[in-house]
Amino acid sequence: MNRITVAVLYGGRSSEHSVSCVSAGAVMSHLDPAIYEVIPVGITESGTWTLGPEDVSDLRIVDRSMPVVDPHRPGVALGLSTDDRGVLRFSGGDRAGEELARVDVVFPVMHGTHAEDGTVQGLLELSGIPYVGPGVFASAAGMDKEFTKVVLGAAGLPIGQQVVLRPGTATLPAPDLDRLGLPLFVKPARGGSSIGITKVSRAEELDAAITEARRFDPKVIVEAAIVGREVECGVLEYPDGRVEASLPAELHIPGEPTGGEGGTEGDAFYDFDTKYLDDVTTFDLPADLSDEETGRLRALAVEAFHALEARGLSRVDFFVTADGPVINEVNTIPGFTPISMYPQMWAATGVDYPTLLDTLVRTALARG
């Protein structure tokens, strides 16, 4: 039987460029070579598509140094016409126009803007090639923290309080500050990996936090802190259309005894260094919850997946409070690094990493 040719996309014009590289390295090293022929396609920080290296060891964190896509690799381009469906061609040099491969499916292991926000998904829709993960709408809505809550709230799902600061609004109005209270979190509206997020414990810190968030997005979200345990749950769609949720995991961040971004004690939270570099976060998997609480979280995760009209996969992040769970975010292409929670949660649920990847690819192919 011929192997399935899968192009793994990674990198891109995103503040999460390097995280995407690490995720892609893990994915490519776990796709069964007996089943899949993998074509690595790295997108540089300026947006150029390149043929990635065969050696995925280049896509690792080394001594706290994050990898980037090498801009000197050969350029490639994906065909966008019906006749060129799935065709990757060299786009420069002596081999310009030469066919590299005809791929069966694309696996966009991409995080952040110009990546998982619907832009790449729209390009793949134009190409007519099957691809792993949610489509344009779910990707765009899931990336934008304002509209994630708009959609989830309209579906009757539990969400926290937030204020949106659009371009031209310099600071948080006093009535909104009084309503949200302190501490609070200031975030770029469209981004992930906790990049650009600041925990604000004193009012005088607010404007600097807004400035920091606007380094990454002109639209800023200010969220009320939620006192609760930080718990995540993975969602997976199978080729036959079934959608299931994993066992949940609870994260523990040093210096934040009340839990994650929502805690009110200490200054620590689940920031970029904590997620990827410091190796200090611990977790309980499965989370220490009652059967009823676990069932409720898993059901809410699937409901959030359907509310966004997602496909393939997502990771739903919760705060479990004294009054019940609150959805914090929905990640439509969660991290796939070796320490990422999404694959770890599914492994604990009985789906190992290679089987998880195989399911995602076959679900994309079944959808066509």
C-alpha angles and dihedrals in degrees: 000000000000116000121248111252111222125182111211111208119201144155115034140157095311140112084238093057095120095044088054090053092053092047091050092050090056093046094049093048091054101045105106107249090208089063105027137050104204123210110192113214115185121193113208125228088260093051103259115145114228139176105256126224122273090226106078090190085089087068098067138104107253119188091337090308113131121217125242133194112269107241091203094068118106113283121243136186134200117231113245101189128086091250091051096047107154095356118140115197134183108256103198148020126033092327097052110147094014114132113249099181144328105235126207098204140003123226107199103201090181133136132197135005121354084020123054095010096089098271097100090037090056091051091051091049089055090050091053092225120138113247138187119254141016125340131243100289098044091044093051095043093044092052095050109072091202095056095038087065092041091057096040093045091050088053090055096250121146113263137165131247120273142166122213117220108200124197109291094033103106102188145001111282114244095244090054091048090052091049096047095040128194139332100040137161126241115202141171105255094230115038145076147206086070090279112160094009120136130187108221116204098164129043092234089063094058102087093049089051091051090050090051093050091049090059084075105029134011089219113071132194122211112196132190113242113251120211106223149098115288108236130171132198130191124221123204132185118209126214091256091057098258114143119203137173126226128232107281125248127211119216124215118200119193113246094022106088095168093055142272126313090342098057120113100202124079130001100263124105139161096288131159097275092047091051100046115008116030101053091211102117116103128191144193113231111214095026116242096255134131119261088252093052092046092050091048093052093047091049092048091049091055091045091053090049091054094042089060091042088236125175135205102001149348140168117227117204120207142183110217104211134178087263095049138275123328121195112234103178144342115222111201095190104027122193118286098189117133090263098040116128098225097069091036092054092050092047088055088049091055102266111111123209099263091046090048092053092045090052092051093050094045091048089054091049092048090053090049 
